[in-house]
Structure formats: structure tokens, C-alpha cells
């Protein structure tokens, strides 16, 4: 809700690519790129983030978002969010 009482949408940020992630974390917590990538790999192995060593932040136009999100419905950590995405069509920006 904005100051004027009208509903205001705020889109989620785009995912960071590897280089941008390293730059931001280095500025914020002064950690070396090697340590950042080690941490990112640990988070990936535990299922908290997508593969950390990619520069791709866009999907092809033909990518099937619906099936990908539906496949996460029963995930113990992300299932709640996947179901919420599936139940609110048009609320989230998905750009290829």
C-alpha cells in the first residue's frame, strides 16, 4: 500500500549473476570471491539457491514455468512458495 492508500505492486528483484553476487558480497562483508563461491556452492548443495556458477539470468521464451513451479509443490522447503505462485496467476513478473 502506498502513502496515498492505493495498492502498489513491487516486483521481486531479478536474480544476481555470479559476478554481481561476488561484487555485492565483497562490498557488504569483505569476503574474497573464492570464499563467496565456496559459500554459494554450500548453499546450492543444501538446496537453498540455484546453481551458483552461471551467468544466465534469463530463460528461453518457450520455458515452461508452470510445470517447473508445479514440480516444486511438494518440496519440504519451497513447496509453500511454489503453491502460492501457482495460486496467484499474473501476480508475479516472469520474463524470459
N, C-alpha and C positions, 0 to 999 in steps of 0.2 A: 504494500500500500504506500502510495506516495504521500507527501506532506499535504497535498490538497484533498486527500481522501479517496482518490481514484486508484484503481488497481494498476500496478505497474509490473511488467514482466522483466525479469533479469535472467538472461540466458547463461547457462553454465559456461565456463571458460573452455577454450579448445585445449586438448592435451598438449603437454610440452614435448618437444623432441629432445633427444639426448643432450645435444649441445646446450639448449636453453635451460634444461634441468640442471646441468652442471654449473652454468653461469650463475643461476639464481641461488642455488645452494651454496656455492662458493662465496658469493656476496653476503648471504644471510648468516652462515655458520662457519665460514672459513675452513672448509673441508676440501681436501685435494680431489681432483677429478677421479683419481684411482679409488679413493675411499667412497666417493659418491657412487661410482659404478658397482663397487662391491656391495654397498647397501641396497642399491636398486636391484641387483641380482638376488639378494636375500629376500627382498620384498616380493619379487617375481616368483621365486621358488615357494614362497608361502601363500601365493595366490592373491596378494594384495594389489598388484599392479600388472599391467600387460608387459609384454617383453620389453625390457629397458634399452636394448641396443638397436633401436630402429629410428630412422629419421622420417618415417612415414606418419603423417597425421591426418591423412585423408583416405577415404575408401572409394573404390570404383563406383560409378553410378549404379551398376547392376547389383551391388552388395545387398544381401537380404538381411536387413536389420531385424525384422520381425522374428525370423527363425533364430537368429543369434541371441536375441533377448529372451525368447521363449525357452531356449536351451538352458538358460540360467535360472529359471523359475524355482528349481528345487535345490539350488546351491545353498549350503548352510550359512554362508556369509552374505552373498549378494542376492539371494533369491527374493528377499523382500523388495529390494530396489528394482529388480527385473520385473516383478509382478506389477509394481507401481507404474513403471514405464509402459507396460502393456495395457494397463487400465486407463491411461490418460493420453489417448491419441492426440497428436497435434500440439501437445503442451511443450514438448522438447524439440529443440532445433537439431536436426540431423543433416549435416551437409557432407557431400562426398568429396 
